[in-house]
Amino acid sequence: MRLSNDEHESHPWRIREIAHDFTLEDVWALPAYGRAEDFDALLELMASGDPEEAPSLATRLLWQLRWALGKLLGLDEPAEALTIPGTQITSLSERLPEDLRGTVAGMEFERLPFTPVYRTDSEFAAEISNKTVHGVMHLGWVELGDGSFQGQMAVYVMPRGSLGQAYMALIKPFRHLIVYPALMRQIERAWNARSQPEQAARGQAPAAAQ
C-alpha cells in the first residue's frame, strides 16, 4: 500500500537529518510483519533481491531495458566519481554522525547497485548514484502498537539537473503501475515463505490462514 509522505515523516527517522536536501519521492507499506528482532530478516530479504528474476515479466523486461540503456548511454558511472548535486561529497556516509558510522560493516547487496549507508535497530538506508540521480532507499521497522512491527520503504532522490528530472518524470508511471506493485507481491511471497516454517515450529498457524 502506498503511504503519504506525512505518514513517513511522522516518525523520528534519522534519515531526515542526513538527507535533508533530498526529495521524498515515494513511501510504501511493505507486506512484511514481525517482532522487533525480525528487522534483520527484512534487511536480508531486501539485500538478496534480484529484479531480473522477478515473477513479473513486465518488471524483468523493464529492468533489462534499464540496464541496457544505462550501458549504452553510460548512465551508471561509478558512485565514487560523482558528487551529490549541490555538495562536495560523493556519499551520504560522509554526513553520518559518530553513532551511525560503521553500522553497516560487512553488509552488501547481492545484485542491486546499492551501497549501505547506516542502520539502527529499526532503520536502514542505502544509496545509489549514477548520471541521472543520487537516490536513497530507506527501510523502516514501524511498531504497530501491540508488540508487532511492519516494514516501510521510502525513496529519496536528488536528480542530476535536467537529465535527472526528465528521467524521474519518465519512469514515474512505470514505477507506480508496474515496478512497485510487483515488488510488493515478491516481498510478500518471500516473507511468507520465510515465516511459515518458523510459525510451524512454534505450533502457530501460517499467517495466510489466520
Secondary structure, DSSP 8 states (H G I E B T S, - for coil): -B--HHHHHTS--THHHHSTTSEEEEEEEEEEEE-GGGHHHHHHHHHT--GGG-S-HHHHHHHHHHHHHHHHHT----GGGS--TTSS-S-GGGG--GGGTTTTTT---SSS--EEEEE-SSEEEEEEE-SSEEEEEEEEEEE-SSS-EEEEEEEEEEE-HHHHHHHHHHHHHHIIIIIHHHHHHHHHHHHHHHHHHHHHHTT---GGG-
